[in-house]
Amino acid sequence: MLDDIRWDTDLIRRYDLAGPRYTSYPTAVQFDGNVGTFDLFHALRESRKALRPLSLYVHIPFCANICYYCACNKVITKDRGRALSYLQRLEQEIQLIACHLDPAQNVEQLHFGGGTPTFLSHDELRQLMAQLRKSFNLLDDDSGDYGIEIDPREADWSTMGLLRELGFNRVSIGLQDLDPAVQRAVNRLQSLDETRAVIEAARTLQFRSINIDLIYGLPRQTPEHFARTVEEVIHLQPDRLSVFNYAHLPERFMPQRRINGDELPTPAQKLEMLQQTIEQLTQAGYRYIGMDHFALPDDELAIAQEESTLQRNFQGYTTHGHCDLIGLGVSAISQIGDLYCQNSSDLNQYQSSLASAQLATNRGLLCTRDDRVRRAVIQQLICSFELEFAAIEQAFNLDFRGYFGPLWPQLQGMARDGLIELSDERITVLPAGRLLVRSVCMVFDAYLDQQNRQRFSRVI
């Protein structure tokens, strides 16, 4: 069993830097317009030849209400009819992509994100799933990881029943904070009863896993009140929890301009909230997976981490990193072999491309050998908190110490500070460094400099 994480305030203050969350390496910041549909078709052909299993991500951008903290790609509208033209184009994209793949490629993982996927009507959800099943080899035996993001204000028992019928077996529920003052400050009024009702429905309908999202650092939050939210959430007993640090970047995300910066908690209060949350969840039996994620010991993520098979992709921590990830919908990102590519983030441009029978791919990146080496290093550190040099040397036919020689002084400094243990054979992220594993990974990031650091949130 992995050791408990250890809270070290001094270490956190020194290493709480702005940097990527490493859902990919290189990160999406490095994508450019030199990658297009030809590259995507070539990657799909290679995937088909290798018969690699698939992970599908479907982006539904619509929300009926705006949450001021949100940095997702979304369209705020009360007009449910706006989804119709989008779904027509999405189904075109599904058909255009699927014809380049082999029906024998199983879809091991499916995720609907947004936006608010349940913005769609029941008939629209049925039709979309029918199109996916017609075009891809979705599993019928409930063995796949088929998840969907849920806003409890947009879902009831009948909705949950429909989702289970359609094959979904995992739900991720946005909660953020239960304090009414905080909810008013971010324009997301959501009662505990609404959330509990959706969770009870999911359990009754035998959904396999329930995740709850919380955010610390929101306006009007206090350590005392946030601790009450965490306590209530523990009583709900989700299988997984994501506890995110709110990054206030109003210059980049327009809705955040409606948040009063004077009402944000101080850095010291944010640290206190995180420390309390870790203590509460640990005492309740949750394991720290890494990067703000917690899971019960019998959860698949916790088991995979114990067995050193945990991976990470654009959907976060996963047990399906071996799959080719196909992103469908506006702004969706695909990772197919060594190709990353992203659809246009502009809804009109996305729809007009597909109206012309063209895919909406408009940027991406093809990994170099150096990218692949560093990706493997970062993936191992962020998922297992340990890196065996021999594994990298064998996989890429290189001498680890020689390849990363210029980084050694930084790593030695981290070792002296107690973040890591550094030997001739491995790097081990120590309990005091596990909250700061992003900072360790940043050492190996060849693209990171002071200028593009400002595009990322801080570690804590």
MARGU-794655 format. One record per residue (C-alpha): x, z, y; residue in three letters. Coordinates in steps of 0.02 Angstrom, whole numbers, plus 50000, padded with zeros to 5 digits. Layout:
residues N
XZYala
...
//
This chain:
residues 460
500005000050000met
500614996050175leu
501075011050281asp
499915016450420asp
500285009550591ile
501125021850708arg
500685023350892trp
502205023351007asp
501695022751190thr
503455019651255asp
503725005151136leu
502034997651179ile
502404998151366arg
504064989351341arg
503454975851222tyr
501674972951284asp
502044955051337leu
500934939951367ala
501024927951221gly
500074917551091pro
498944924350955arg
499754911950835tyr
498204904850753thr
499384890150743ser
501194886050774tyr
501534876350880pro
500054882850981thr
498704871951059ala
499614873251227val
500864860651156gln
499554847651111phe
499684831351208asp
498804814451219gly
500054805451108asn
499004809850955val
497414799950923gly
496214793550793thr
497534783050702phe
498544798850667asp
496974807750609leu
496504793750488phe
498274793650418his
498204812550390ala
496484811350308leu
497164797950190arg
498594809350139glu
497364823650112ser
496304812250002arg
497804806649900lys
498334824749869ala
496524830149836leu
496804845449944arg
495324857449961pro
494464858250130leu
493944870850261ser
492624864750384leu
492364871650559tyr
490784866150652val
490654869950838his
488924872750913ile
489234874851100pro
487514880251163phe
487034897551226cys
485394902751307ala
486264915951413asn
487994917551488ile
489134932151445cys
490324934451590tyr
491844938951483tyr
491714923551372cys
493144911051366ala
492394899751231cys
491924881551253asn
490054882751286lys
488544875251372val
487304887451450ile
485514881051443thr
483744886951410lys
483274869251358asp
483324869351168arg
483054850551170gly
484844847851231arg
485454850951055ala
484604835150988leu
485794822151060ser
487294833051017tyr
486754834650836leu
486534815850823gln
488324813250878arg
488944827450769leu
488144819350617glu
489014802950664gln
490674812150669glu
490344820150500ile
490024802950424gln
491544794950506leu
492694808850443ile
491954810550269ala
492164792250223cys
494054794750231his
494034809250107leu
493724810549921asp
492084818049856pro
493144828249735ala
493894838349878gln
492964854949871asn
492454863450033val
493084881149997glu
492754887550173gln
491424883350303leu
491194891450473his
489924888450610phe
490554894650779gly
490104892650960gly
489264895551076gly
487824902250977thr
487524892750814pro
485794900550796thr
485324892250961phe
484804878150843leu
483044878250773ser
482754881250589his
482394862750562asp
483994857850653glu
485024869850547leu
484234862850389arg
484594845050442gln
486394848750490leu
486754857450326met
485924843350230ala
487084830950317gln
488614841550276leu
488094842850093arg
487784824150085lys
489484820050160ser
490614833750090phe
490764842649923asn
490034859549971leu
490004872349830leu
488324877249757asp
488844892849661asp
489074904549812asp
490944905649775ser
491474897949941gly
491734907550103asp
490324900750209tyr
490164910250372gly
489214909250535ile
489324918250701glu
487734927850745ile
487044934050910asp
485784947450857pro
484714942651008arg
484534925150933glu
484204929950751ala
482854938950653asp
482424941650470trp
481754924050449ser
483344916750526thr
484444927050412met
483394921750262gly
483604903550310leu
485494905350329leu
485634913250158arg
484554899550084glu
485684886350163leu
487204893850077gly
487984905350207phe
488664921450132asn
489654928750278arg
489114933550453val
490104938150607ser
489124947950736ile
489574949150920gly
489274966750984leu
490684970151111gln
490024987051177asp
488444997451161leu
488545005751332asp
487094998951439pro
488165000051597ala
489504989151518val
488204977151449gln
487434974851622arg
489154971951698ala
489494957551577val
487684951151566asn
487454954551381arg
486034966751350leu
485974970151164gln
485284985751083ser
485954994950932leu
484264992250847asp
484414973250865glu
486134973750788thr
485624985650649arg
484124974750603ala
485234959450577val
486474969450472ile
485084976750365glu
484394959350338ala
486114952850289ala
486344966850163arg
484614964850089thr
484894946150073leu
486574949449988gln
487744941650114phe
489484945050045arg
490344950650204ser
489884956950378ile
491084956650525asn
490774964850695ile
491704960050855asp
492114973150986leu
493034970951152ile
494004984351246tyr
494494982351428gly
492774976751492leu
492114982451663pro
491415000251672arg
492135004851502gln
492845022251481thr
493805029151332pro
492435042051300glu
491005029651300his
491945016451199phe
492315029551067ala
490435032051048arg
490205013351021thr
491555013550886val
490725028550804glu
489045019650798glu
489875004150727val
490715014350590ile
488985020550540his
488465002350518leu
489895000350392gln
490414982350421pro
491664975350296asp
492784969350438arg
493024973150621leu
493864963350760ser
494354973850910val
494914961951047phe
495824965251208asn
494854957951355tyr
495984946251453ala
495354944651632his
495844927051685leu
494544922051816pro
495664908051881glu
495474899451711arg
493734904551654phe
492374902851785met
491104915151711pro
492394929051727gln
492304927151916arg
490644936451907arg
491554951851843ile
492034964451976asn
493904967051951gly
493794984252031asp
492704989951884glu
493974985551751leu
494805000251661pro
496615003951704thr
498024998951583pro
498185017351535ala
496325018351495gln
496435002451390lys
497875009951291leu
496865025851265glu
495375015651203met
496435006151079leu
497305021751016gln
495655030850992gln
494895015850905thr
496355014450783ile
496225033050744glu
494335032250719gln
494395016950606leu
495875023350506thr
494995039950476gln
493455030250421ala
494485021250288gly
494825004550373tyr
496484995850350arg
497394987650495tyr
497634969550445ile
498504964550605gly
498124956050770met
496604966950813asp
495824965150639his
495294979150523phe
494514978450350ala
493944990150213leu
495214991850070pro
494144981749948asp
493904967350070asp
494714950750022glu
495844950950176leu
496524968150134ala
496794963349952ile
497644946950003ala
498814956350119gln
499274968449979glu
499654953449867glu
500614944150005ser
499414929449999thr
498584932050169leu
498694917150288gln
498194912750465arg
497394897350543asn
496254892750688phe
494884903350610gln
496024918650612gly
496594928150457tyr
496054918950301thr
496294917550114thr
496084898650129his
497614893450228gly
498044881250088his
496534870650135cys
496544856250258asp
495514861850407leu
494284849050476ile
493594853250648gly
491914845350692leu
491074845550862gly
491604846651044val
493324854851069ser
493534857650880ala
495314858050812ile
495874851050644ser
497454855250547gln
497774842450411ile
499474843650331gly
500704843550475asp
499474836150600leu
498534846150729tyr
497204836850827cys
495804841950944gln
494194833851000asn
493794831951184ser
493224848351263ser
492044839051379asp
490294837551303leu
489874821051388asn
491534813151337gln
491324819351158tyr
489584811951146gln
490014795451231ser
491504792651114ser
490404794650961leu
489014784251040ala
490314770251038ser
490664773850853ala
492364781250900gln
493004798450854leu
493254810351001ala
495054814950957thr
496014815751121asn
497564826451094arg
498614834850963gly
500344836650888leu
501304831350733leu
502444845250672cys
504314842350662thr
505394850250527arg
505904863850650asp
504054867150686asp
503734869150500arg
505164881250479val
504624892150625arg
502794891050573arg
503244897950401ala
504254912150480val
502884916950604ile
501514915650471gln
502454927350355gln
502804940250490leu
501044940450561ile
500184941250391cys
501344951950285ser
502404961450414phe
503914956350311glu
505004940950297leu
506194937450152glu
507554925650214phe
507814918550040ala
506034911650035ala
506314901750195ile
508054896150139glu
507374889849974gln
505864881250050ala
506834872050185phe
508614871150115asn
509444880350259leu
510464895950296asp
509294907850388phe
510624917450482arg
511484901350534gly
509864892650583tyr
509244906950691phe
510954913650746gly
510564913150934pro
509054924550905leu
510054938250818trp
510424948550975pro
508554949651015gln
508144954550837leu
509524967750838gln
508804974751000gly
507084976050919met
507884984650770ala
508734997350883arg
507065000450970asp
506185003750804gly
505024988450800leu
505844980850649ile
507104984350513glu
508394970450507leu
509564967550359ser
510524952850287asp
509044949050172glu
507454952150270arg
506484957650423ile
505234971650399thr
504014975750539val
503984994750547leu
502375004950571pro
502775007150757ala
502984988250775gly
501424982150686arg
500334982750841leu
501694972450927leu
501984959450789val
501554945650913arg
503084950751014ser
504164949250859val
503454932050822cys
503794926451001met
505664927850967val
505494913050847phe
504394902650964asp
505454888051026ala
504154882851156tyr
503844899451241leu
504544901951416asp
504054912151567gln
502974898351640gln
501834895451491asn
501754913951447arg
500504915551590gln
499264905351489arg
499104919051359phe
498394936551350ser
499484951951333arg
499824959051160val
498894975451189ile
//
